[in-house]
Amino acid sequence: MTTAVRTAATKRPPMDSMRKTALVAGILYLITFISVATLTLYGPVLKDPAYILSSGSDAGLRWGALIDVIVALAGIGTAITLYPVVRRQNETFALGFVTSRVIEGAMLLTGVVSLLSLASLHQVGAAAGADSTALLTSGASSVGTYNAAFLIGGTLMPAMNALLLGYLMYRSSLVPRLIPAIGLVGGVLMTSSVIGQILGINEKISVWSLIALLPIFLWELSLGLWMTFKGFRKEAPLMVEAAAEAESPDGSAPAVPSPIAVATTAGAA
């Protein structure tokens, strides 16, 4: 009997659906940070114009491509997971967030396709009698496509994500407002940096781009950690509404009488 009581006492309460949503979204956000590994894996490919003619292994390139595929799918997964929650705050912005995540994933996958094409050309380049000039031109084209796709998918779209989801998180108070505030600032800075790169007045690696990158990095990391280990703030209006709907027999939030109706009822009494 004592053992049964202890077991019941130590058993954890079941995790509610909103906590599961926050946990899944947080883990997916943290998974996207494995993309940092591609900075090393892609280094020899993107920095050495003659890489395509070398006889070295392209294992790093292929591993990097696989990581980018995982990151693209995880990013889309964050939007799909959070949509049912943040749409309660603003459905238009929630749809915009899902769209920007899908575009981000599509651009990252475009970059993957270009690099895998480069890997195939690299095998040709290592063979005897290959046309080095044509291969160098094709290789440069593949690298250029990757860089352009990354500029949109890996730089501009994260800025759009920060602006859209940052607004939703700030207004809903699902997480401490300091976290989305960092994202909103980072979204503006990163967007300005990308515009500068498109117009040719800002380099890919510059003080401007590094300053813009820092708040985006902190925003996504802190959001992922908070949702993973803390979940949504229970005192947030959306959480209160969701709890009321869960307790309501018909699954809808109980109606709150208006002040006029309350005053009329009190006067009649």
N, C-alpha and C positions, 0 to 999 in steps of 0.2 A: 504493500500500500504506500509506504514511504517513498519507494523508488518511483512509483507511478506519479506521485505528487511532484517529486523533483523533476521528473521528465517533462511534465506539463508546465512547470514553472520556468524551466530553462528553454523550452521550445520557443523559437522566434515567431513573432506574429507574422501573418502572411503579408507579402509586399503588395501594396495597392497598385493599380494600373498606372497612375501618374508617376509613381516612383520608378516603376519599370521603364516607362517612357524616358524619364530623365537619365536613368542608368544606361540604357541602350544608346541614347543620343550622345551622352558623355563619352562612352567607350569608343564610339565611332569617331568622335572628334579627336580623341587621343590617338587613334589608329592613323589618322591622316598625317601625324607628325613623323611617321616613318619615311616620309618623302625627303627628309633631311639627308638620308643616306644617298640619294641620287646625286647630291652635290659632289660626292667623291666618285661614285660609280660612273657618272657621265663626264668627269673631268678630262680624261684622255681623248674622248670622242669629240667634245666640243671645242677643245683648245688646240688640238693638233690637226691642221688641215691635211696632213699626209697620212692620217690614221688609216684611211681607207685602203692605202697601198701597203700598209705594214702587214707583217705576218703574225702579229700578236693575237692573243685570245680576245674574243668579244663577249666573254662571260659576264663582265661587269655591266656592259650595255644591256644585255638581256635580263639580268637581275634587276637593273634599274627600271626597265620597261615593265617588268612584272610588278614592281613596287608601285609604279604610277597607275597601273590598272587597279590595284587594290585601293589606292588613295582616291581614285576617281569614283569607284563604287561606294566607298565609305562616305565620301562627301555627299553623294546623292542620297545615301541612306540616312544621313543626319537630317536632311530636309524632309524626307518621307516620314521619318519618326516624329519630328517636331510639328509637322503641319497640323495634325488634329488638335494640338494644344494651342499653338499660336494663332490659328484661324479664329479662335474665340476673341482675340484682341482686335484683329483686323484681317479679314479674309484676303483683301487685295494685296497687302504687303506679304502675307503668308504665301500666296500664289507666286508673287514676285520672287520670294526667297527660294521656293522650289525650282522656279524657272532658271534663276541664276546659278543654282547648284548643278542643274542638268547641263547648262551651257558650259560651266566649268569642267564637268566630267567629260563632255564631248571634246573640248579643246585639249584636255590632257590626253585623251585617247588618240586624237589626231597627232599629237606629238609622239606618242608611242608608235603609231604606224610609220611615221617618218624615220624613227630610229631603228625600228626593225627592218625597214627597207635598207637603211645604211648598213646594218649587220649583214644582210644578204650581199650587198655590193662589196663589203669588206672581204667576204669569202672569194668573190671573183677577183678582187684586187690582189689577193695573195697568190693567185695562179699565174703561171708563167705566160707571157705573151699578151697580157691584158693591156687595153688601151688606157694608159695612165691619165691622159688629159681628159678623156670623157668621164672616167671614174671620179677624178677630182671635181669636175663640174657637177656631176650627179651627187657626190657626197656633200659639196657645199650647199646644193639645193635642199638636200634632206635636213642638214643642220639649220639652214635658214628657216625652213618650215617649222622645225621644232621650236626655235627661238620665238617665232611669231605666235605660234600656238600657245607657248608658255606665257608670253606677254599678256595675252587675253585670258587664258584659262587659269594660269598660276599667279597672276598679279592683279588684273582688273576685276575678275569675277570674285576673288576673295574680298576685294574692297566693296563690291556691290552687296555681297553676303553680309559684311559687317554693317553696312548702312541699313539694310532691310531687317535682318534679324536683330541688330542692335536696337533699332527703333521699337520692335515688338517686345523685346526683353526689357527695355527701359520703361515703356509704358505699362507693361503688365506686372513689373516687379517680381517676376518669377525667380530672378536671381538678384543679388545686391546690385544696385544701380551703378556702382562704380565700374563693374565689369562691362556692361554694354556702353557706358560712357567712353571707355577706352576704345571700344570697337568703333563707335561713331567718329571719334577723332581720327583713328587710324584709317577708316574708310575714306574720309575726305583727303587726308594726306596721300594715301596710296593712289587714289583716283587722279590727283594732281600730278603725281610722279609718272603715272602711265601716260597721261596726256602729254607730258613733257618728252617722254621717250618716243611717242608716236610722231610728234612734231620735230624730233631731232634736236631738242634743246637740253635733253637730260640723258645721260648714259644709263645703261642697265645697272651697273655698279657705280654708285656715286653717293655722296653724303646725303643728298635729297632722298634717294631711294632707300638708303639704310635707315634714315630717320622715319620714313613712312612705314617701313617694314616692322619696326619694333612694336608699336602699339597693336598692329594686326596680330603679331605673334603672341603678345601678352593676352589679347582679347580671346583668341581661340583656345589658348592653353588654359587660362583661368576659367573660361566657360566649360571646357571639357572636364576639368578637375572638379569644379563645383557640382555639375550635374551628376558626375560619377559618384562622388563621395557624400554630397549633401542632398542632392535632389532639388526639386523646386521648393521655394519658400511657401510654407503652408498658409501663411497669413496673406499671401497674394490674392487679390480679388478673384482671379481665374480659379485658383485652388479652392477658395471658399465656395464658389459657384459649382465647381465639379463635385465637391463633397455634398452640397445640398441636393444635387441631381442624383447622386448615388443613394441618398437616404430617402428620396421621394419614391413612392410606390410606382408611379408611371414613368419614372426615369427623367422627369423634367424638374427644373428648379421650382420650389414653391413660390407662388405669386406673392409679392410684397405689396400690401395695401397702400394706396397713395395717401398723403396727408389730408387731402380734401375728403376722401372717403372716411378716414378715421374721425375727422372733426364732425362730419354729418351724422355718423353713427353715435358719437358721444352726445351730440345735441338732441338726437331723438330719444336717447335713454333718459 
